[in-house]
């Protein structure tokens, strides 16, 4: 099948497929006599794997490692689990950062009068004019 068909079946754009080939995430597809890429069912399965892994937020590096483990029938599931656990730890760090941002913004919003007055703690905070004990330290 051509790249358009592989893209449609895997849910990955043709541009992304070419990119993944260029960085070595997938093997370059063999070419037809006319120079067109030719993909098989196994290629589509790998592309679908990549789409799903990227959809779960795994980095390209992690996807490379996961694909290697997927292809290796002698793999240890502990290796796969370790990659997934590290990814979850990263997600948890990001969630904590986002919660902190939410708390800070909520505090600033609650302290902004939102009326005709020019004073605004949100702008003061963004300008770095906040004082000790304010929302940036929450």
BELVENWO-V396832 format. One record per backbone hydrogen bond with DSSP energy under -1.0 kcal/mol. CO is the residue of the C=O (numbers start at 1). NH is the residue of the N-H. Records with the same first field share a line. If there is no record, write none. Layout:
CO->NH, NH
This chain:
1->39
2->6
3->7
4->8
5->9
6->10
7->11
13->17
14->18
15->19
16->20
17->21
18->22
19->23
20->25, 26
21->24
30->38
32->35
36->32
40->44
41->45
42->46
43->47
44->48
45->49
46->50
47->51
48->52
49->53
50->54
51->55
52->56
53->58
54->57
59->63
60->64
61->65
62->66
63->67
64->68
65->69
66->70
67->71
68->72
72->75
76->79, 80
77->81
78->82
79->83
80->84
81->85
82->86
83->87
84->88
85->89
86->90
87->91
88->92
89->93
90->94
91->95
92->96
93->97
94->98
95->99
96->100
97->101
98->102
99->103
100->104
101->105
102->106
103->107
104->108
105->109
106->110
107->111
109->112
120->124
121->125
122->126
123->127
124->129
125->128
131->134
134->137
135->138
